[in-house]
Amino acid sequence: MTDAKKQAALDYHAKPIPGKLSVELTKPTATARDLSLAYSPGVAEPVREIARDPENAYRYTGKGNLVAVISDGSAILGLGNLGPLASKPVMEGKGVLFKRFAGINSVDVEVNAESPQAFIDTVARIADSWGGINLEDIKAPECFEIEQTLIEQCSIPVFHDDQHGTAIVTAAGMLNALAIAGKRLEEAKIVCLGAGAAAIACMKLLVSCGARAENLVMLDRRGVIHAGREGLNPYKAMFAIDTDKRTLDDAIEGADVFIGLSGPNLMSAEHLRKMADDPVVFACTNPDPEIDPEVARDARPDVIMATGRSDYPNQVNNVLGFPFIFRGALDVRATRINEEMKVAAVHALKDLAREPVPRAVLDAYEKESMAFGRDYIIPTPVDVRLLDRVTSAVAQAAVDSGVARRPYPAHYPLTSVDDVYGS
């Protein structure tokens, strides 16, 4: 980043008021009567009602439209373990996206915890404050234990977006890319370079969507994760297969799909040339992907490619998922975000990309046309239809799978497209 861009980023966060979020009042406070209702003595009445029935917290407080964005700062974007306080700008940024795209209020919580258990204990004790918890920027493998334990201990949705947000958008784009290539997920040979939180979540969700575990090859810094390797943690061990392949060069031969969640420039043009016809490449490392899109297209004009970058087609962007997944979960007061809800989000995104693109999206991207095809396999973040399509799919899946405490639809969603984007 140039010095000018660095300064622009710092100025954006510092001026005219430090930070990116503020608290707004939702009730009148102009008169003495208003204040007596807002606080003492009027506040005693909802207190009594909530003590009588905890579900009344959703009726009399903002809990039902409030998500906590929580981190320990151990894996901040691509910057690494810089500590909880340094993660605060990212957590505020996540809150901006929740509000901008789904009308959800949020509070950021940075936890200085000496161990995963200390983090779990801290969050579990305060979890009832919110309608949901978005875990963010927590390193692997600790993130797996933290998320699973909090899911079990909390009665509200707990969702580690670094894992599942990436996985949901990747799976949606993957189903569309394979359809364009004339291939089926059930038969596709998939190579995943990377074995961290996002990579493991991607592979697990692809299996939930129909991929066969025996067709998946995962690699970490030591090479292929195979059945004979020692020292694998339980999360990597799930993907250890019986194979004589040991390197990316071995694994990529004849592969239909490459998914990169590792580091820049780790896939070469020669690797790509070894792949099957119409190879699908998701090179998701930001800002520099595993292979440059221009290099990839020169090596294989038939490649169907996605990256994490906004300046190339088919951006794998988590904002396509998490705001609407939480919106759907909150609207039906789901107790968790389960596999059925994630798969529902995948198919909602997949199907939306196959529909005609609205004029507003074309104008936002300064294009005359965009249509389902090699350069459009994933919807764009500015598509206002996401709020309805993904939200309703997730909410209905919560109801169908038995984790919702309210029906869908009825008076919902709590937030409409017009509320978020304007009429």
Secondary structure, DSSP 8 states (H G I E B T S, - for coil): --HHHHHHHHHHHHSSSSSS------S--SSHHHHHHHSTTTTHHHHHHHHH-GGGHHHHSGGGGEEEEEE-SSSBTTTB---TGGGHHHHHHHHHHHHHHH--EEEEEE---SSHHHHHHHHHHHGGGSSEEEE-S--TTHHHHHHHHHHHH-SS-EEEHHHHHHHHHHHHHHHHHHHHTT--TTT--EEEE--SHHHHHHHHHHHHTT--GGGEEEEETTEE-BTT-SS--HHHHTT-B--S--SHHHHTTT-SEEEE-S-TT-S-HHHHHTS-SS-EEEE--SSS-SS-HHHHHHH-TT-EEEES-TTSSSB--GGGTHHHHHHHHHHTT-S---HHHHHHHHHHHHHHHTS---HHHHHHTT-S---SBTTBSS--TT-THHHHHHHHHHHHHHHHTT--SS-SSSS--SS-HHHHH--
